[in-house]
Amino acid sequence: MHGDTSFVGDAKHLPTAPQGGPSAPVPAPEAGRVRSPYERFVKPVFDRTVAAVLLLVLSPLFALVAVLVRYELGAGVLYRQERVGLDGRRIQMLKFRTMQSDRRRDATGVARPDRRAATDRRGSTDRRVSTAPYDGPERRVAERRQQERRQAPEGRRRTHKTPDDPRHTRLGRFLRRTSLDELPQLVNVMRGDLSMVGPRPELPEVVAVYAAWQHARHAVKPGITGLWQVTERDDGRPMQEHVATDLRYVASVSLVSDLLILALTVPAILGMVPTWAARWLARRGTQRGGAASAARMPSANR
């Protein structure tokens, strides 16, 4: 791993954030929420204990995936990606690489000088850069996204993930489909950046365009898995409805629900979550906090 490497080619592409962009401060979640004794004392110990056990048990699998990624993609098995964590703080989330890195950047993620670049002395426009042809996966992905932005809202992609991105390798697609690319996040749990269970940490670009009510999901530490992952995985619903599911978890955090979510994570990946379990989790969140989370949401998103 190359220090604070960020392979930009593997990042999700999102709409430009207004009012300062992704570097703008993230609003803090509601100040009135009091964390339960479970969240303050039990959950941190629980998280690190489970993460330590899984790191030990899964170390052979961890090593195998690392070797395969190294063989297919070369140096730089892991990459860091900035996400938004507890109380809006930035964290560096680890993943196994699943894409070819952007060939316009070096191994550390820094943009290479464009050999075609030369400043036009008669103005600030770099004519050769702006008109130079470029062909490759990155260009094709950019063109497809531009076409999607021209479509009517109902015709656009509903999430920022691109499952058919041509930069994905065959191994990378398998790792993403089985969530094995998330294994290094057990290290994030040991560091205290992530929890085993909680809302998935979002990209700063996504959080920058959140509505005010959506920031309430940052009142708990983000997790490797969560309520949405085991009850509504890949259901195609709009992202704001996923945030509503996260808010139901925020309002109903408990040891029982965390244990059940952990137990259902692998079946969810395989598409084998029992209906009764999904309904119980959804009902539990609705009963304990559904009214409170719904009160924060605009009527259009309910």
C-alpha positions as CSV (number, residue, x, y, z in Angstrom):
1,M,0.0,0.0,0.0
2,H,1.4,3.4,-0.9
3,G,0.7,5.5,2.2
4,D,-2.4,7.6,1.7
5,T,-3.0,6.2,-1.8
6,S,-6.3,7.1,-3.4
7,F,-6.8,5.4,-6.7
8,V,-9.2,7.9,-8.3
9,G,-10.2,5.5,-11.0
10,D,-11.9,3.3,-8.4
11,A,-13.9,6.1,-6.8
12,K,-17.6,6.5,-7.4
13,H,-18.5,9.5,-9.7
14,L,-21.1,11.8,-8.4
15,P,-22.7,15.2,-9.2
16,T,-20.7,18.2,-8.4
17,A,-21.4,19.4,-4.8
18,P,-22.7,23.0,-4.4
19,Q,-21.6,25.6,-1.9
20,G,-18.0,24.8,-1.4
21,G,-17.9,21.2,-2.9
22,P,-16.9,18.1,-1.0
23,S,-14.3,20.0,1.1
24,A,-17.0,22.1,2.7
25,P,-17.7,21.3,6.4
26,V,-20.3,18.6,7.0
27,P,-23.2,19.7,9.2
28,A,-23.2,17.9,12.5
29,P,-26.1,15.6,13.3
30,E,-28.9,16.6,15.7
31,A,-27.5,17.7,19.0
32,G,-30.4,16.4,21.0
33,R,-29.7,12.7,20.6
34,V,-28.2,11.0,23.6
35,R,-26.2,7.9,22.9
36,S,-27.3,4.9,24.9
37,P,-25.0,3.0,27.4
38,Y,-24.8,0.2,24.8
39,E,-23.4,2.7,22.2
40,R,-21.0,4.3,24.6
41,F,-19.6,1.3,26.5
42,V,-20.6,-2.0,25.0
43,K,-20.6,-1.4,21.3
44,P,-16.9,-0.2,21.0
45,V,-15.7,-3.3,22.9
46,F,-18.0,-5.6,20.9
47,D,-16.8,-4.1,17.6
48,R,-13.1,-4.5,18.3
49,T,-13.6,-8.0,19.7
50,V,-15.5,-9.2,16.6
51,A,-13.1,-7.5,14.2
52,A,-10.1,-9.0,15.9
53,V,-11.6,-12.5,15.8
54,L,-12.6,-12.1,12.1
55,L,-9.1,-10.8,11.2
56,L,-7.6,-13.9,12.8
57,V,-10.1,-16.4,11.3
58,L,-10.1,-14.8,7.8
59,S,-6.4,-14.1,7.6
60,P,-5.9,-16.9,5.0
61,L,-8.6,-15.5,2.8
62,F,-7.3,-12.0,3.4
63,A,-3.8,-13.1,2.2
64,L,-5.3,-15.0,-0.8
65,V,-7.2,-12.0,-2.0
66,A,-4.2,-9.7,-1.5
67,V,-2.0,-12.1,-3.6
68,L,-4.7,-12.2,-6.4
69,V,-5.1,-8.5,-6.5
70,R,-1.3,-8.0,-6.5
71,Y,-1.0,-10.4,-9.4
72,E,-3.8,-8.9,-11.5
73,L,-3.4,-5.1,-10.7
74,G,0.3,-4.8,-9.7
75,A,1.6,-2.9,-6.7
76,G,-0.9,-1.3,-4.4
77,V,-3.2,-4.0,-3.1
78,L,-5.2,-1.6,-1.0
79,Y,-6.4,1.9,-1.5
80,R,-7.8,4.6,0.8
81,Q,-10.9,6.5,0.1
82,E,-12.2,9.5,2.1
83,R,-15.6,9.0,3.6
84,V,-17.8,10.8,6.2
85,G,-18.0,9.2,9.6
86,L,-19.3,9.8,13.1
87,D,-20.5,13.4,13.7
88,G,-19.5,14.4,10.1
89,R,-15.7,13.7,10.6
90,R,-13.7,12.5,7.7
91,I,-12.2,9.0,7.8
92,Q,-9.9,7.1,5.4
93,M,-11.7,3.8,4.5
94,L,-9.7,0.9,3.3
95,K,-10.7,-1.5,0.4
96,F,-9.0,-4.0,-1.9
97,R,-8.5,-2.6,-5.3
98,T,-11.0,-3.7,-7.9
99,M,-10.3,-1.4,-10.8
100,Q,-7.5,-0.5,-13.1
101,S,-6.1,2.7,-11.7
102,D,-6.6,5.9,-13.7
103,R,-3.8,5.8,-16.3
104,R,-3.6,9.6,-16.1
105,R,-2.4,9.3,-12.5
106,D,0.7,7.7,-10.9
107,A,0.7,5.0,-8.3
108,T,0.1,7.5,-5.5
109,G,-3.0,8.9,-7.2
110,V,-1.4,12.2,-8.3
111,A,-2.3,13.4,-11.7
112,R,0.6,13.0,-14.2
113,P,1.6,16.0,-16.3
114,D,-0.1,15.9,-19.7
115,R,2.6,15.8,-22.3
116,R,0.1,17.5,-24.7
117,A,-0.3,20.4,-22.4
118,A,1.0,23.8,-23.4
119,T,-0.5,27.1,-22.2
120,D,-1.8,29.2,-25.1
121,R,0.2,32.4,-24.8
122,R,-2.6,34.4,-26.3
123,G,-5.1,33.4,-23.5
124,S,-5.6,31.1,-20.6
125,T,-7.2,28.3,-22.7
126,D,-5.1,25.2,-23.2
127,R,-6.2,24.4,-26.8
128,R,-4.2,21.2,-27.2
129,V,-5.6,19.8,-23.9
130,S,-9.1,20.8,-24.6
131,T,-9.2,19.4,-28.2
132,A,-6.8,16.4,-27.8
133,P,-8.5,13.1,-28.5
134,Y,-8.6,10.6,-25.6
135,D,-9.8,7.1,-25.8
136,G,-10.1,4.6,-23.0
137,P,-12.4,3.3,-20.2
138,E,-12.4,6.6,-18.4
139,R,-13.6,8.5,-21.4
140,R,-16.4,6.0,-22.2
141,V,-17.6,6.1,-18.6
142,A,-17.6,9.9,-18.6
143,E,-19.6,10.0,-21.9
144,R,-22.2,7.6,-20.5
145,R,-22.6,9.7,-17.4
146,Q,-23.0,12.9,-19.4
147,Q,-25.7,11.2,-21.4
148,E,-27.4,10.1,-18.2
149,R,-27.4,13.7,-16.9
150,R,-29.2,14.8,-20.0
151,Q,-32.0,12.3,-19.4
152,A,-35.2,13.1,-17.6
153,P,-34.9,12.5,-13.8
154,E,-36.9,9.3,-13.9
155,G,-34.4,7.8,-16.4
156,R,-31.3,8.4,-14.5
157,R,-29.3,5.9,-12.5
158,R,-30.6,5.8,-8.9
159,T,-27.3,5.3,-7.2
160,H,-23.8,6.5,-7.7
161,K,-22.4,3.0,-8.2
162,T,-21.6,1.8,-11.7
163,P,-21.7,-2.0,-11.8
164,D,-20.7,-2.2,-15.5
165,D,-17.7,0.2,-15.3
166,P,-15.2,-1.1,-17.9
167,R,-12.3,-0.4,-15.5
168,H,-13.5,-3.3,-13.3
169,T,-11.3,-6.3,-13.7
170,R,-12.9,-9.8,-13.6
171,L,-11.5,-10.4,-10.2
172,G,-12.7,-6.9,-9.1
173,R,-16.3,-7.7,-10.2
174,F,-16.2,-10.9,-8.2
175,L,-14.8,-9.1,-5.1
176,R,-17.5,-6.4,-5.3
177,R,-20.3,-8.8,-5.9
178,T,-19.3,-10.9,-2.8
179,S,-18.2,-7.8,-0.8
180,L,-14.8,-9.4,-0.2
181,D,-13.3,-6.0,-1.3
182,E,-14.6,-4.7,2.1
183,L,-12.4,-7.1,4.2
184,P,-9.7,-4.5,4.9
185,Q,-12.4,-2.4,6.7
186,L,-11.9,-4.7,9.7
187,V,-8.7,-2.7,10.2
188,N,-10.8,0.5,10.2
189,V,-12.9,-1.1,13.0
190,M,-9.8,-1.8,15.0
191,R,-8.8,1.8,14.6
192,G,-12.2,3.0,15.8
193,D,-13.2,4.6,12.5
194,L,-15.9,2.2,11.7
195,S,-18.3,-0.1,13.7
196,M,-19.2,-3.6,12.7
197,V,-22.9,-2.5,12.2
198,G,-24.1,0.9,11.2
199,P,-25.0,3.1,8.2
200,R,-22.5,2.7,5.4
201,P,-20.1,5.7,5.3
202,E,-20.8,8.0,2.3
203,L,-18.5,9.9,0.0
204,P,-18.1,13.6,0.9
205,E,-19.5,14.5,-2.6
206,V,-22.7,12.7,-1.7
207,V,-23.0,14.2,1.8
208,A,-22.4,17.7,0.4
209,V,-25.8,17.5,-1.4
210,Y,-27.7,16.0,1.5
211,A,-30.9,17.6,2.7
212,A,-30.7,18.7,6.4
213,W,-32.7,15.7,7.7
214,Q,-30.3,13.2,6.1
215,H,-27.3,14.3,8.2
216,A,-28.9,12.6,11.2
217,R,-27.4,9.3,9.9
218,H,-24.0,10.6,11.2
219,A,-25.2,10.5,14.8
220,V,-23.9,6.9,15.0
221,K,-20.6,5.5,13.8
222,P,-20.8,4.1,10.3
223,G,-20.4,0.3,9.9
224,I,-19.2,-2.4,7.6
225,T,-22.7,-3.7,7.3
226,G,-26.1,-2.3,8.3
227,L,-29.9,-2.5,8.3
228,W,-30.2,-1.5,4.6
229,Q,-27.6,-4.1,3.5
230,V,-29.6,-7.0,5.0
231,T,-33.1,-5.9,4.3
232,E,-33.1,-3.9,1.1
233,R,-29.8,-4.8,-0.7
234,D,-29.9,-3.9,-4.4
235,D,-33.6,-3.1,-4.4
236,G,-33.1,-0.2,-6.9
237,R,-34.9,2.3,-4.7
238,P,-33.7,6.0,-4.7
239,M,-30.8,6.7,-2.3
240,Q,-32.8,9.1,-0.1
241,E,-35.0,6.1,0.9
242,H,-31.9,4.2,1.9
243,V,-31.1,7.1,4.2
244,A,-34.5,6.7,5.8
245,T,-33.6,3.1,6.5
246,D,-30.4,4.2,8.1
247,L,-32.3,6.6,10.3
248,R,-34.5,3.7,11.5
249,Y,-31.4,2.0,12.6
250,V,-30.1,5.1,14.3
251,A,-33.3,5.3,16.3
252,S,-33.2,1.6,17.4
253,V,-29.5,0.7,18.0
254,S,-29.3,-2.3,20.3
255,L,-27.2,-5.4,20.8
256,V,-30.0,-7.7,19.6
257,S,-30.4,-5.9,16.3
258,D,-26.6,-5.7,15.8
259,L,-26.2,-9.4,16.4
260,L,-29.0,-10.2,14.0
261,I,-27.7,-7.9,11.3
262,L,-24.3,-9.5,11.5
263,A,-25.8,-12.9,11.3
264,L,-27.8,-12.0,8.2
265,T,-24.9,-10.2,6.3
266,V,-23.6,-13.3,4.5
267,P,-27.0,-14.6,3.6
268,A,-27.8,-11.1,2.3
269,I,-24.8,-11.2,0.0
270,L,-26.0,-14.6,-1.2
271,G,-29.6,-13.4,-1.6
272,M,-30.8,-15.8,1.1
273,V,-32.1,-13.5,3.9
274,P,-35.2,-15.1,5.6
275,T,-38.3,-13.0,5.1
276,W,-39.2,-13.2,8.7
277,A,-35.9,-11.7,9.8
278,A,-36.0,-8.8,7.3
279,R,-39.6,-8.0,8.4
280,W,-38.6,-8.2,12.1
281,L,-35.7,-5.8,11.7
282,A,-37.8,-3.4,9.6
283,R,-40.7,-3.5,12.1
284,R,-38.3,-3.1,15.1
285,G,-36.8,0.0,13.5
286,T,-40.2,1.4,12.7
287,Q,-41.7,0.8,16.1
288,R,-38.7,2.2,18.1
289,G,-37.8,5.1,15.9
290,G,-39.8,5.3,12.7
291,A,-42.0,8.1,13.8
292,A,-39.0,10.2,14.9
293,S,-37.0,9.6,11.7
294,A,-40.1,10.3,9.6
295,A,-40.6,13.6,11.3
296,R,-37.3,14.7,10.0
297,M,-38.0,13.9,6.4
298,P,-39.8,16.1,3.9
299,S,-43.2,14.8,2.9
300,A,-42.0,14.3,-0.6
301,N,-39.5,11.7,0.5
302,R,-41.7,9.7,2.9
